[in-house]
Amino acid sequence: MQVAKWGNSLAVRLPVALVQELGIADGDELVLQPAPRKANQPASVSITRQPSKLEQLQALRKFRSPWPADFSFDRDEANAR
């Protein structure tokens, strides 16, 4: 891969095989972090894909539970503080 100038930033064009292996698509957010470096080894990078807002919301839904059958919302009681 080649690093190229893109405006004031640098960019890397990813080959299709790597994109498919990582499961990423146009618009995905990636986090690149330096991987732990071992003695006499070249520097490397760890790449992770940030979950989209929809994926984060779907992950939170597993914690949702239904209201108790006898629950009733009382606006006056909620605002009484």
Secondary structure as GFF3:
##gff-version 3
##sequence-region A 1 81
A	DSSP	beta_strand	3	6	.	.	.	ID=ss1
A	DSSP	beta_strand	9	12	.	.	.	ID=ss2
A	DSSP	alpha_helix	16	22	.	.	.	ID=ss3
A	DSSP	beta_strand	29	34	.	.	.	ID=ss4
A	DSSP	beta_strand	45	50	.	.	.	ID=ss5
A	DSSP	alpha_helix	53	60	.	.	.	ID=ss6
A	DSSP	three_ten_helix	61	63	.	.	.	ID=ss7
A	DSSP	alpha_helix	75	78	.	.	.	ID=ss8
###
